Amino acid sequence: MSIELSRDLRQQAIASIERWFQDERDERLGNIAAGALLSFFLEEIAPAVYNQAVADVQERIQLRVSEVDIELHEEPFGYWNKRRER
């Protein structure tokens, strides 16, 4: 599965890469070079970040599912116990 960005997000990312090179390295990186660098990052590095995010979500979902029994548990056959409490 390749990671794709919408056109707007891709343009924002390219502008951010260009700005980072200018501000942090005092180098001018053109639009084409920044786009190529972004494509490299999306193909090479982004899957590792994506996979970690998926693993984090799976862990959170499993935790929530394991808590469903605690949150929603109802004791059966409680009618007579409730009548005795009156």
PDB file of N, CA, C and O in Angstrom:
ATOM      1  N   MET A   1       0.849  -1.179   0.000  1.00  0.00           N
ATOM      2  CA  MET A   1       0.000   0.000   0.000  1.00  0.00           C
ATOM      3  C   MET A   1       0.891   1.238   0.000  1.00  0.00           C
ATOM      4  O   MET A   1       1.677   1.452   0.923  1.00  0.00           O
ATOM      5  N   SER A   2       0.761   2.031  -1.025  1.00  0.00           N
ATOM      6  CA  SER A   2       1.550   3.264  -1.053  1.00  0.00           C
ATOM      7  C   SER A   2       0.785   4.361  -0.325  1.00  0.00           C
ATOM      8  O   SER A   2      -0.446   4.388  -0.315  1.00  0.00           O
ATOM      9  N   ILE A   3       1.528   5.242   0.267  1.00  0.00           N
ATOM     10  CA  ILE A   3       0.925   6.336   1.016  1.00  0.00           C
ATOM     11  C   ILE A   3       0.850   7.547   0.094  1.00  0.00           C
ATOM     12  O   ILE A   3       1.867   8.037  -0.398  1.00  0.00           O
ATOM     13  N   GLU A   4      -0.346   8.008  -0.125  1.00  0.00           N
ATOM     14  CA  GLU A   4      -0.592   9.127  -1.026  1.00  0.00           C
ATOM     15  C   GLU A   4      -1.116  10.311  -0.225  1.00  0.00           C
ATOM     16  O   GLU A   4      -1.829  10.144   0.764  1.00  0.00           O
ATOM     17  N   LEU A   5      -0.756  11.488  -0.662  1.00  0.00           N
ATOM     18  CA  LEU A   5      -1.274  12.711  -0.064  1.00  0.00           C
ATOM     19  C   LEU A   5      -2.191  13.388  -1.067  1.00  0.00           C
ATOM     20  O   LEU A   5      -1.997  13.275  -2.277  1.00  0.00           O
ATOM     21  N   SER A   6      -3.173  14.079  -0.563  1.00  0.00           N
ATOM     22  CA  SER A   6      -4.020  14.872  -1.457  1.00  0.00           C
ATOM     23  C   SER A   6      -3.141  15.955  -2.093  1.00  0.00           C
ATOM     24  O   SER A   6      -2.055  16.260  -1.600  1.00  0.00           O
ATOM     25  N   ARG A   7      -3.619  16.511  -3.164  1.00  0.00           N
ATOM     26  CA  ARG A   7      -2.845  17.535  -3.873  1.00  0.00           C
ATOM     27  C   ARG A   7      -2.499  18.705  -2.946  1.00  0.00           C
ATOM     28  O   ARG A   7      -1.372  19.202  -2.943  1.00  0.00           O
ATOM     29  N   ASP A   8      -3.492  19.133  -2.161  1.00  0.00           N
ATOM     30  CA  ASP A   8      -3.279  20.258  -1.256  1.00  0.00           C
ATOM     31  C   ASP A   8      -2.239  19.920  -0.182  1.00  0.00           C
ATOM     32  O   ASP A   8      -1.349  20.723   0.094  1.00  0.00           O
ATOM     33  N   LEU A   9      -2.352  18.734   0.420  1.00  0.00           N
ATOM     34  CA  LEU A   9      -1.377  18.339   1.438  1.00  0.00           C
ATOM     35  C   LEU A   9       0.019  18.197   0.846  1.00  0.00           C
ATOM     36  O   LEU A   9       1.008  18.576   1.474  1.00  0.00           O
ATOM     37  N   ARG A  10       0.094  17.647  -0.367  1.00  0.00           N
ATOM     38  CA  ARG A  10       1.398  17.493  -1.026  1.00  0.00           C
ATOM     39  C   ARG A  10       2.037  18.867  -1.254  1.00  0.00           C
ATOM     40  O   ARG A  10       3.231  19.043  -1.007  1.00  0.00           O
ATOM     41  N   GLN A  11       1.259  19.828  -1.717  1.00  0.00           N
ATOM     42  CA  GLN A  11       1.788  21.179  -1.933  1.00  0.00           C
ATOM     43  C   GLN A  11       2.264  21.806  -0.623  1.00  0.00           C
ATOM     44  O   GLN A  11       3.308  22.457  -0.581  1.00  0.00           O
ATOM     45  N   GLN A  12       1.494  21.606   0.436  1.00  0.00           N
ATOM     46  CA  GLN A  12       1.900  22.144   1.744  1.00  0.00           C
ATOM     47  C   GLN A  12       3.181  21.477   2.234  1.00  0.00           C
ATOM     48  O   GLN A  12       4.056  22.143   2.787  1.00  0.00           O
ATOM     49  N   ALA A  13       3.294  20.167   2.033  1.00  0.00           N
ATOM     50  CA  ALA A  13       4.494  19.444   2.461  1.00  0.00           C
ATOM     51  C   ALA A  13       5.715  19.905   1.679  1.00  0.00           C
ATOM     52  O   ALA A  13       6.788  20.085   2.256  1.00  0.00           O
ATOM     53  N   ILE A  14       5.567  20.095   0.388  1.00  0.00           N
ATOM     54  CA  ILE A  14       6.679  20.572  -0.443  1.00  0.00           C
ATOM     55  C   ILE A  14       7.114  21.958   0.009  1.00  0.00           C
ATOM     56  O   ILE A  14       8.310  22.226   0.123  1.00  0.00           O
ATOM     57  N   ALA A  15       6.163  22.832   0.266  1.00  0.00           N
ATOM     58  CA  ALA A  15       6.489  24.180   0.747  1.00  0.00           C
ATOM     59  C   ALA A  15       7.209  24.106   2.097  1.00  0.00           C
ATOM     60  O   ALA A  15       8.137  24.874   2.350  1.00  0.00           O
ATOM     61  N   SER A  16       6.787  23.193   2.954  1.00  0.00           N
ATOM     62  CA  SER A  16       7.427  23.039   4.259  1.00  0.00           C
ATOM     63  C   SER A  16       8.862  22.536   4.114  1.00  0.00           C
ATOM     64  O   SER A  16       9.761  23.000   4.814  1.00  0.00           O
ATOM     65  N   ILE A  17       9.071  21.590   3.205  1.00  0.00           N
ATOM     66  CA  ILE A  17      10.431  21.084   2.962  1.00  0.00           C
ATOM     67  C   ILE A  17      11.315  22.203   2.429  1.00  0.00           C
ATOM     68  O   ILE A  17      12.449  22.368   2.878  1.00  0.00           O
ATOM     69  N   GLU A  18      10.808  22.965   1.483  1.00  0.00           N
ATOM     70  CA  GLU A  18      11.583  24.094   0.942  1.00  0.00           C
ATOM     71  C   GLU A  18      11.935  25.085   2.053  1.00  0.00           C
ATOM     72  O   GLU A  18      13.066  25.565   2.133  1.00  0.00           O
ATOM     73  N   ARG A  19      10.970  25.380   2.892  1.00  0.00           N
ATOM     74  CA  ARG A  19      11.211  26.324   3.991  1.00  0.00           C
ATOM     75  C   ARG A  19      12.232  25.774   4.977  1.00  0.00           C
ATOM     76  O   ARG A  19      13.101  26.508   5.447  1.00  0.00           O
ATOM     77  N   TRP A  20      12.131  24.471   5.297  1.00  0.00           N
ATOM     78  CA  TRP A  20      13.077  23.876   6.233  1.00  0.00           C
ATOM     79  C   TRP A  20      14.500  23.996   5.701  1.00  0.00           C
ATOM     80  O   TRP A  20      15.407  24.387   6.436  1.00  0.00           O
ATOM     81  N   PHE A  21      14.698  23.665   4.444  1.00  0.00           N
ATOM     82  CA  PHE A  21      16.045  23.788   3.868  1.00  0.00           C
ATOM     83  C   PHE A  21      16.538  25.226   3.920  1.00  0.00           C
ATOM     84  O   PHE A  21      17.710  25.472   4.206  1.00  0.00           O
ATOM     85  N   GLN A  22      15.657  26.169   3.649  1.00  0.00           N
ATOM     86  CA  GLN A  22      16.062  27.571   3.678  1.00  0.00           C
ATOM     87  C   GLN A  22      16.386  28.027   5.104  1.00  0.00           C
ATOM     88  O   GLN A  22      17.425  28.643   5.340  1.00  0.00           O
ATOM     89  N   ASP A  23      15.504  27.726   6.042  1.00  0.00           N
ATOM     90  CA  ASP A  23      15.677  28.210   7.413  1.00  0.00           C
ATOM     91  C   ASP A  23      16.756  27.461   8.194  1.00  0.00           C
ATOM     92  O   ASP A  23      17.527  28.079   8.929  1.00  0.00           O
ATOM     93  N   GLU A  24      16.817  26.152   8.046  1.00  0.00           N
ATOM     94  CA  GLU A  24      17.719  25.338   8.853  1.00  0.00           C
ATOM     95  C   GLU A  24      19.091  25.123   8.222  1.00  0.00           C
ATOM     96  O   GLU A  24      20.084  24.976   8.935  1.00  0.00           O
ATOM     97  N   ARG A  25      19.152  25.104   6.922  1.00  0.00           N
ATOM     98  CA  ARG A  25      20.416  24.801   6.251  1.00  0.00           C
ATOM     99  C   ARG A  25      20.913  25.960   5.396  1.00  0.00           C
ATOM    100  O   ARG A  25      21.992  25.894   4.806  1.00  0.00           O
ATOM    101  N   ASP A  26      20.121  27.011   5.336  1.00  0.00           N
ATOM    102  CA  ASP A  26      20.451  28.174   4.520  1.00  0.00           C
ATOM    103  C   ASP A  26      20.750  27.762   3.069  1.00  0.00           C
ATOM    104  O   ASP A  26      21.683  28.255   2.436  1.00  0.00           O
ATOM    105  N   GLU A  27      19.918  26.839   2.576  1.00  0.00           N
ATOM    106  CA  GLU A  27      20.038  26.350   1.199  1.00  0.00           C
ATOM    107  C   GLU A  27      18.698  26.525   0.502  1.00  0.00           C
ATOM    108  O   GLU A  27      17.639  26.357   1.106  1.00  0.00           O
ATOM    109  N   ARG A  28      18.761  26.860  -0.760  1.00  0.00           N
ATOM    110  CA  ARG A  28      17.529  26.945  -1.538  1.00  0.00           C
ATOM    111  C   ARG A  28      17.308  25.596  -2.207  1.00  0.00           C
ATOM    112  O   ARG A  28      18.152  25.113  -2.961  1.00  0.00           O
ATOM    113  N   LEU A  29      16.168  25.004  -1.919  1.00  0.00           N
ATOM    114  CA  LEU A  29      15.794  23.747  -2.542  1.00  0.00           C
ATOM    115  C   LEU A  29      14.586  24.035  -3.418  1.00  0.00           C
ATOM    116  O   LEU A  29      13.568  24.531  -2.936  1.00  0.00           O
ATOM    117  N   GLY A  30      14.695  23.730  -4.678  1.00  0.00           N
ATOM    118  CA  GLY A  30      13.613  24.024  -5.603  1.00  0.00           C
ATOM    119  C   GLY A  30      12.407  23.119  -5.399  1.00  0.00           C
ATOM    120  O   GLY A  30      12.462  22.119  -4.683  1.00  0.00           O
ATOM    121  N   ASN A  31      11.331  23.499  -6.044  1.00  0.00           N
ATOM    122  CA  ASN A  31      10.071  22.795  -5.950  1.00  0.00           C
ATOM    123  C   ASN A  31      10.188  21.355  -6.432  1.00  0.00           C
ATOM    124  O   ASN A  31       9.642  20.450  -5.801  1.00  0.00           O
ATOM    125  N   ILE A  32      10.876  21.132  -7.516  1.00  0.00           N
ATOM    126  CA  ILE A  32      11.018  19.779  -8.067  1.00  0.00           C
ATOM    127  C   ILE A  32      11.844  18.909  -7.127  1.00  0.00           C
ATOM    128  O   ILE A  32      11.488  17.758  -6.873  1.00  0.00           O
ATOM    129  N   ALA A  33      12.936  19.447  -6.614  1.00  0.00           N
ATOM    130  CA  ALA A  33      13.781  18.684  -5.684  1.00  0.00           C
ATOM    131  C   ALA A  33      13.023  18.386  -4.389  1.00  0.00           C
ATOM    132  O   ALA A  33      13.116  17.281  -3.854  1.00  0.00           O
ATOM    133  N   ALA A  34      12.281  19.360  -3.891  1.00  0.00           N
ATOM    134  CA  ALA A  34      11.498  19.144  -2.667  1.00  0.00           C
ATOM    135  C   ALA A  34      10.422  18.084  -2.907  1.00  0.00           C
ATOM    136  O   ALA A  34      10.155  17.259  -2.033  1.00  0.00           O
ATOM    137  N   GLY A  35       9.812  18.107  -4.077  1.00  0.00           N
ATOM    138  CA  GLY A  35       8.813  17.095  -4.409  1.00  0.00           C
ATOM    139  C   GLY A  35       9.424  15.703  -4.501  1.00  0.00           C
ATOM    140  O   GLY A  35       8.824  14.722  -4.062  1.00  0.00           O
ATOM    141  N   ALA A  36      10.627  15.625  -5.076  1.00  0.00           N
ATOM    142  CA  ALA A  36      11.314  14.332  -5.160  1.00  0.00           C
ATOM    143  C   ALA A  36      11.682  13.821  -3.775  1.00  0.00           C
ATOM    144  O   ALA A  36      11.547  12.631  -3.490  1.00  0.00           O
ATOM    145  N   LEU A  37      12.147  14.722  -2.916  1.00  0.00           N
ATOM    146  CA  LEU A  37      12.484  14.338  -1.546  1.00  0.00           C
ATOM    147  C   LEU A  37      11.234  13.855  -0.803  1.00  0.00           C
ATOM    148  O   LEU A  37      11.282  12.859  -0.081  1.00  0.00           O
ATOM    149  N   LEU A  38      10.134  14.554  -0.983  1.00  0.00           N
ATOM    150  CA  LEU A  38       8.884  14.139  -0.362  1.00  0.00           C
ATOM    151  C   LEU A  38       8.471  12.753  -0.861  1.00  0.00           C
ATOM    152  O   LEU A  38       8.061  11.905  -0.070  1.00  0.00           O
ATOM    153  N   SER A  39       8.577  12.527  -2.155  1.00  0.00           N
ATOM    154  CA  SER A  39       8.227  11.213  -2.710  1.00  0.00           C
ATOM    155  C   SER A  39       9.100  10.115  -2.110  1.00  0.00           C
ATOM    156  O   SER A  39       8.615   9.027  -1.802  1.00  0.00           O
ATOM    157  N   PHE A  40      10.393  10.407  -1.946  1.00  0.00           N
ATOM    158  CA  PHE A  40      11.295   9.441  -1.327  1.00  0.00           C
ATOM    159  C   PHE A  40      10.853   9.141   0.099  1.00  0.00           C
ATOM    160  O   PHE A  40      10.762   7.978   0.491  1.00  0.00           O
ATOM    161  N   PHE A  41      10.574  10.198   0.886  1.00  0.00           N
ATOM    162  CA  PHE A  41      10.137  10.001   2.265  1.00  0.00           C
ATOM    163  C   PHE A  41       8.841   9.192   2.328  1.00  0.00           C
ATOM    164  O   PHE A  41       8.701   8.305   3.170  1.00  0.00           O
ATOM    165  N   LEU A  42       7.901   9.496   1.443  1.00  0.00           N
ATOM    166  CA  LEU A  42       6.624   8.784   1.449  1.00  0.00           C
ATOM    167  C   LEU A  42       6.809   7.314   1.093  1.00  0.00           C
ATOM    168  O   LEU A  42       6.111   6.454   1.631  1.00  0.00           O
ATOM    169  N   GLU A  43       7.725   7.023   0.210  1.00  0.00           N
ATOM    170  CA  GLU A  43       7.937   5.634  -0.187  1.00  0.00           C
ATOM    171  C   GLU A  43       8.818   4.876   0.794  1.00  0.00           C
ATOM    172  O   GLU A  43       8.577   3.699   1.062  1.00  0.00           O
ATOM    173  N   GLU A  44       9.823   5.530   1.324  1.00  0.00           N
ATOM    174  CA  GLU A  44      10.839   4.838   2.123  1.00  0.00           C
ATOM    175  C   GLU A  44      10.562   4.866   3.625  1.00  0.00           C
ATOM    176  O   GLU A  44      10.743   3.856   4.305  1.00  0.00           O
ATOM    177  N   ILE A  45      10.128   6.001   4.142  1.00  0.00           N
ATOM    178  CA  ILE A  45      10.038   6.182   5.594  1.00  0.00           C
ATOM    179  C   ILE A  45       8.597   6.185   6.108  1.00  0.00           C
ATOM    180  O   ILE A  45       8.321   5.665   7.189  1.00  0.00           O
ATOM    181  N   ALA A  46       7.697   6.760   5.346  1.00  0.00           N
ATOM    182  CA  ALA A  46       6.303   6.878   5.798  1.00  0.00           C
ATOM    183  C   ALA A  46       5.660   5.539   6.142  1.00  0.00           C
ATOM    184  O   ALA A  46       4.877   5.485   7.090  1.00  0.00           O
ATOM    185  N   PRO A  47       5.953   4.443   5.412  1.00  0.00           N
ATOM    186  CA  PRO A  47       5.326   3.178   5.807  1.00  0.00           C
ATOM    187  C   PRO A  47       5.673   2.747   7.232  1.00  0.00           C
ATOM    188  O   PRO A  47       4.836   2.151   7.910  1.00  0.00           O
ATOM    189  N   ALA A  48       6.874   3.031   7.692  1.00  0.00           N
ATOM    190  CA  ALA A  48       7.237   2.676   9.068  1.00  0.00           C
ATOM    191  C   ALA A  48       6.406   3.480  10.063  1.00  0.00           C
ATOM    192  O   ALA A  48       5.952   2.939  11.071  1.00  0.00           O
ATOM    193  N   VAL A  49       6.205   4.751   9.790  1.00  0.00           N
ATOM    194  CA  VAL A  49       5.391   5.602  10.663  1.00  0.00           C
ATOM    195  C   VAL A  49       3.932   5.152  10.612  1.00  0.00           C
ATOM    196  O   VAL A  49       3.261   5.064  11.640  1.00  0.00           O
ATOM    197  N   TYR A  50       3.458   4.872   9.409  1.00  0.00           N
ATOM    198  CA  TYR A  50       2.081   4.399   9.217  1.00  0.00           C
ATOM    199  C   TYR A  50       1.849   3.094   9.966  1.00  0.00           C
ATOM    200  O   TYR A  50       0.848   2.946  10.667  1.00  0.00           O
ATOM    201  N   ASN A  51       2.770   2.148   9.821  1.00  0.00           N
ATOM    202  CA  ASN A  51       2.626   0.854  10.494  1.00  0.00           C
ATOM    203  C   ASN A  51       2.610   1.013  12.008  1.00  0.00           C
ATOM    204  O   ASN A  51       1.860   0.322  12.698  1.00  0.00           O
ATOM    205  N   GLN A  52       3.432   1.915  12.526  1.00  0.00           N
ATOM    206  CA  GLN A  52       3.430   2.155  13.968  1.00  0.00           C
ATOM    207  C   GLN A  52       2.113   2.764  14.414  1.00  0.00           C
ATOM    208  O   GLN A  52       1.594   2.417  15.474  1.00  0.00           O
ATOM    209  N   ALA A  53       1.572   3.668  13.614  1.00  0.00           N
ATOM    210  CA  ALA A  53       0.279   4.271  13.944  1.00  0.00           C
ATOM    211  C   ALA A  53      -0.821   3.216  13.952  1.00  0.00           C
ATOM    212  O   ALA A  53      -1.681   3.223  14.834  1.00  0.00           O
ATOM    213  N   VAL A  54      -0.801   2.312  12.980  1.00  0.00           N
ATOM    214  CA  VAL A  54      -1.790   1.236  12.937  1.00  0.00           C
ATOM    215  C   VAL A  54      -1.647   0.353  14.176  1.00  0.00           C
ATOM    216  O   VAL A  54      -2.646  -0.019  14.792  1.00  0.00           O
ATOM    217  N   ALA A  55      -0.421   0.021  14.539  1.00  0.00           N
ATOM    218  CA  ALA A  55      -0.196  -0.808  15.731  1.00  0.00           C
ATOM    219  C   ALA A  55      -0.698  -0.100  16.987  1.00  0.00           C
ATOM    220  O   ALA A  55      -1.294  -0.734  17.857  1.00  0.00           O
ATOM    221  N   ASP A  56      -0.466   1.203  17.088  1.00  0.00           N
ATOM    222  CA  ASP A  56      -0.948   1.969  18.242  1.00  0.00           C
ATOM    223  C   ASP A  56      -2.474   1.957  18.308  1.00  0.00           C
ATOM    224  O   ASP A  56      -3.049   1.797  19.385  1.00  0.00           O
ATOM    225  N   VAL A  57      -3.126   2.125  17.162  1.00  0.00           N
ATOM    226  CA  VAL A  57      -4.583   2.107  17.124  1.00  0.00           C
ATOM    227  C   VAL A  57      -5.105   0.725  17.508  1.00  0.00           C
ATOM    228  O   VAL A  57      -6.064   0.613  18.272  1.00  0.00           O
ATOM    229  N   GLN A  58      -4.478  -0.323  16.983  1.00  0.00           N
ATOM    230  CA  GLN A  58      -4.904  -1.680  17.337  1.00  0.00           C
ATOM    231  C   GLN A  58      -4.805  -1.910  18.847  1.00  0.00           C
ATOM    232  O   GLN A  58      -5.699  -2.504  19.450  1.00  0.00           O
ATOM    233  N   GLU A  59      -3.733  -1.444  19.441  1.00  0.00           N
ATOM    234  CA  GLU A  59      -3.548  -1.604  20.883  1.00  0.00           C
ATOM    235  C   GLU A  59      -4.646  -0.881  21.655  1.00  0.00           C
ATOM    236  O   GLU A  59      -5.201  -1.419  22.613  1.00  0.00           O
ATOM    237  N   ARG A  60      -4.953   0.342  21.229  1.00  0.00           N
ATOM    238  CA  ARG A  60      -6.002   1.109  21.919  1.00  0.00           C
ATOM    239  C   ARG A  60      -7.363   0.464  21.756  1.00  0.00           C
ATOM    240  O   ARG A  60      -8.152   0.419  22.699  1.00  0.00           O
ATOM    241  N   ILE A  61      -7.642  -0.039  20.553  1.00  0.00           N
ATOM    242  CA  ILE A  61      -8.928  -0.693  20.324  1.00  0.00           C
ATOM    243  C   ILE A  61      -9.027  -1.960  21.166  1.00  0.00           C
ATOM    244  O   ILE A  61     -10.064  -2.212  21.780  1.00  0.00           O
ATOM    245  N   GLN A  62      -7.971  -2.755  21.205  1.00  0.00           N
ATOM    246  CA  GLN A  62      -7.990  -3.977  22.012  1.00  0.00           C
ATOM    247  C   GLN A  62      -8.197  -3.660  23.484  1.00  0.00           C
ATOM    248  O   GLN A  62      -8.912  -4.379  24.183  1.00  0.00           O
ATOM    249  N   LEU A  63      -7.577  -2.590  23.956  1.00  0.00           N
ATOM    250  CA  LEU A  63      -7.768  -2.178  25.347  1.00  0.00           C
ATOM    251  C   LEU A  63      -9.224  -1.805  25.600  1.00  0.00           C
ATOM    252  O   LEU A  63      -9.812  -2.210  26.602  1.00  0.00           O
ATOM    253  N   ARG A  64      -9.797  -1.033  24.689  1.00  0.00           N
ATOM    254  CA  ARG A  64     -11.198  -0.625  24.856  1.00  0.00           C
ATOM    255  C   ARG A  64     -12.137  -1.832  24.802  1.00  0.00           C
ATOM    256  O   ARG A  64     -13.089  -1.914  25.577  1.00  0.00           O
ATOM    257  N   VAL A  65     -11.871  -2.764  23.892  1.00  0.00           N
ATOM    258  CA  VAL A  65     -12.715  -3.948  23.778  1.00  0.00           C
ATOM    259  C   VAL A  65     -12.620  -4.778  25.054  1.00  0.00           C
ATOM    260  O   VAL A  65     -13.619  -5.333  25.512  1.00  0.00           O
ATOM    261  N   SER A  66     -11.422  -4.862  25.626  1.00  0.00           N
ATOM    262  CA  SER A  66     -11.278  -5.650  26.852  1.00  0.00           C
ATOM    263  C   SER A  66     -12.003  -4.996  28.031  1.00  0.00           C
ATOM    264  O   SER A  66     -12.334  -5.674  29.003  1.00  0.00           O
ATOM    265  N   GLU A  67     -12.248  -3.698  27.954  1.00  0.00           N
ATOM    266  CA  GLU A  67     -12.950  -2.989  29.019  1.00  0.00           C
ATOM    267  C   GLU A  67     -14.467  -3.024  28.858  1.00  0.00           C
ATOM    268  O   GLU A  67     -15.195  -2.647  29.776  1.00  0.00           O
ATOM    269  N   VAL A  68     -14.946  -3.472  27.706  1.00  0.00           N
ATOM    270  CA  VAL A  68     -16.391  -3.497  27.466  1.00  0.00           C
ATOM    271  C   VAL A  68     -17.096  -4.356  28.504  1.00  0.00           C
ATOM    272  O   VAL A  68     -18.146  -3.969  29.016  1.00  0.00           O
ATOM    273  N   ASP A  69     -16.538  -5.505  28.820  1.00  0.00           N
ATOM    274  CA  ASP A  69     -17.166  -6.391  29.795  1.00  0.00           C
ATOM    275  C   ASP A  69     -17.282  -5.707  31.158  1.00  0.00           C
ATOM    276  O   ASP A  69     -18.300  -5.835  31.838  1.00  0.00           O
ATOM    277  N   ILE A  70     -16.248  -4.990  31.545  1.00  0.00           N
ATOM    278  CA  ILE A  70     -16.261  -4.304  32.840  1.00  0.00           C
ATOM    279  C   ILE A  70     -17.300  -3.183  32.843  1.00  0.00           C
ATOM    280  O   ILE A  70     -18.056  -3.034  33.803  1.00  0.00           O
ATOM    281  N   GLU A  71     -17.335  -2.399  31.770  1.00  0.00           N
ATOM    282  CA  GLU A  71     -18.233  -1.252  31.701  1.00  0.00           C
ATOM    283  C   GLU A  71     -19.693  -1.641  31.526  1.00  0.00           C
ATOM    284  O   GLU A  71     -20.580  -0.951  32.029  1.00  0.00           O
ATOM    285  N   LEU A  72     -19.951  -2.719  30.831  1.00  0.00           N
ATOM    286  CA  LEU A  72     -21.324  -3.049  30.463  1.00  0.00           C
ATOM    287  C   LEU A  72     -21.866  -4.293  31.147  1.00  0.00           C
ATOM    288  O   LEU A  72     -22.991  -4.708  30.868  1.00  0.00           O
ATOM    289  N   HIS A  73     -21.105  -4.882  32.017  1.00  0.00           N
ATOM    290  CA  HIS A  73     -21.522  -6.136  32.655  1.00  0.00           C
ATOM    291  C   HIS A  73     -22.723  -5.907  33.566  1.00  0.00           C
ATOM    292  O   HIS A  73     -22.769  -4.949  34.339  1.00  0.00           O
ATOM    293  N   GLU A  74     -23.664  -6.786  33.456  1.00  0.00           N
ATOM    294  CA  GLU A  74     -24.833  -6.776  34.342  1.00  0.00           C
ATOM    295  C   GLU A  74     -24.937  -8.154  34.983  1.00  0.00           C
ATOM    296  O   GLU A  74     -24.819  -9.174  34.304  1.00  0.00           O
ATOM    297  N   GLU A  75     -25.155  -8.175  36.266  1.00  0.00           N
ATOM    298  CA  GLU A  75     -25.325  -9.443  36.968  1.00  0.00           C
ATOM    299  C   GLU A  75     -26.682 -10.034  36.619  1.00  0.00           C
ATOM    300  O   GLU A  75     -27.692  -9.332  36.667  1.00  0.00           O
ATOM    301  N   PRO A  76     -26.719 -11.299  36.271  1.00  0.00           N
ATOM    302  CA  PRO A  76     -28.012 -11.931  35.983  1.00  0.00           C
ATOM    303  C   PRO A  76     -28.715 -12.347  37.278  1.00  0.00           C
ATOM    304  O   PRO A  76     -28.095 -12.446  38.337  1.00  0.00           O
ATOM    305  N   PHE A  77     -29.963 -12.576  37.170  1.00  0.00           N
ATOM    306  CA  PHE A  77     -30.786 -13.099  38.269  1.00  0.00           C
ATOM    307  C   PHE A  77     -30.727 -12.208  39.511  1.00  0.00           C
ATOM    308  O   PHE A  77     -30.596 -12.707  40.629  1.00  0.00           O
ATOM    309  N   GLY A  78     -30.821 -10.912  39.318  1.00  0.00           N
ATOM    310  CA  GLY A  78     -30.761  -9.990  40.438  1.00  0.00           C
ATOM    311  C   GLY A  78     -32.119  -9.565  40.966  1.00  0.00           C
ATOM    312  O   GLY A  78     -32.208  -8.809  41.933  1.00  0.00           O
ATOM    313  N   TYR A  79     -33.161 -10.043  40.338  1.00  0.00           N
ATOM    314  CA  TYR A  79     -34.515  -9.633  40.743  1.00  0.00           C
ATOM    315  C   TYR A  79     -34.767  -9.896  42.219  1.00  0.00           C
ATOM    316  O   TYR A  79     -35.234  -9.006  42.930  1.00  0.00           O
ATOM    317  N   TRP A  80     -34.465 -11.107  42.698  1.00  0.00           N
ATOM    318  CA  TRP A  80     -34.782 -11.463  44.081  1.00  0.00           C
ATOM    319  C   TRP A  80     -33.904 -10.716  45.061  1.00  0.00           C
ATOM    320  O   TRP A  80     -34.347 -10.378  46.159  1.00  0.00           O
ATOM    321  N   ASN A  81     -32.684 -10.457  44.686  1.00  0.00           N
ATOM    322  CA  ASN A  81     -31.795  -9.687  45.571  1.00  0.00           C
ATOM    323  C   ASN A  81     -32.333  -8.263  45.731  1.00  0.00           C
ATOM    324  O   ASN A  81     -32.292  -7.709  46.830  1.00  0.00           O
ATOM    325  N   LYS A  82     -32.827  -7.675  44.665  1.00  0.00           N
ATOM    326  CA  LYS A  82     -33.378  -6.331  44.739  1.00  0.00           C
ATOM    327  C   LYS A  82     -34.637  -6.309  45.598  1.00  0.00           C
ATOM    328  O   LYS A  82     -34.877  -5.339  46.317  1.00  0.00           O
ATOM    329  N   ARG A  83     -35.444  -7.366  45.532  1.00  0.00           N
ATOM    330  CA  ARG A  83     -36.678  -7.411  46.338  1.00  0.00           C
ATOM    331  C   ARG A  83     -36.353  -7.529  47.808  1.00  0.00           C
ATOM    332  O   ARG A  83     -37.060  -6.963  48.641  1.00  0.00           O
ATOM    333  N   ARG A  84     -35.285  -8.260  48.151  1.00  0.00           N
ATOM    334  CA  ARG A  84     -34.896  -8.388  49.556  1.00  0.00           C
ATOM    335  C   ARG A  84     -34.414  -7.082  50.135  1.00  0.00           C
ATOM    336  O   ARG A  84     -34.548  -6.852  51.337  1.00  0.00           O
ATOM    337  N   GLU A  85     -33.837  -6.193  49.280  1.00  0.00           N
ATOM    338  CA  GLU A  85     -33.301  -4.922  49.749  1.00  0.00           C
ATOM    339  C   GLU A  85     -34.405  -3.934  50.122  1.00  0.00           C
ATOM    340  O   GLU A  85     -34.132  -2.948  50.807  1.00  0.00           O
ATOM    341  N   ARG A  86     -35.621  -4.168  49.697  1.00  0.00           N
ATOM    342  CA  ARG A  86     -36.719  -3.225  49.976  1.00  0.00           C
ATOM    343  C   ARG A  86     -37.188  -3.292  51.371  1.00  0.00           C
ATOM    344  O   ARG A  86     -38.103  -2.561  51.751  1.00  0.00           O
TER     345      ARG A  86
END
